[in-house]
Amino acid sequence: MHEELSGPGVIEWLGVRYKTILTAAETDGAMAIVDILGPVGSGPPRHVHEREDETFVILTGECEFWLEGQTIIKSAGESVFVPRGREHTFRIIGVQPSRHLTILTPGGFENFFTEMAQGGFRIPEDMEQIGAAAARHSLRFTGPPLGAE
């Protein structure tokens, strides 16, 4: 698995590339899978998904995950499961970008990434608009990204 993510259906938001490879529409809402490639240092603010369980499958690179006060490092070939309702975040660490699959159950949240890319929203400048979109997707932000505390 190489570190390039390009072609039809790839969107970019804040330097991170996203490609939805299985949509909620294709699974009757059961799940969605998003292929994500992010640069070192990237990662979202702390947040909670009220609807979705989230599974990360690391394909390349390393990620530092923070889940309700516990920090774990995961590398290529490893996975992390984040149950819905649990406060978490992650950031890409090490020396190379990380490519990972994010499996969302049920599906639907994959549309948040598309909305963010289309709007060109920035963090922290556009947090009001990002927060409003997040609320529509049953997501709430609870703190800063890792490394920004």
FENUR-V948655 format. One record per run of one state. SS is the DSSP state (H for helix, E for strand, - for the rest). FROM is the first residue (numbers start at 1). TO is the last residue. Records with the same first field share a line. If there is no record, write none. Layout:
SS: FROM-TO ; FROM-TO
This chain:
-: 1-9 ; 14-15 ; 23-24 ; 28-31 ; 39-46 ; 50-52 ; 61-61 ; 68-69 ; 76-78 ; 83-87 ; 94-97 ; 106-109 ; 120-126 ; 137-138 ; 142-149
E: 10-13 ; 16-22 ; 32-38 ; 47-49 ; 53-60 ; 62-67 ; 70-75 ; 79-82 ; 88-93 ; 98-105 ; 139-141
H: 25-27 ; 110-119 ; 127-136
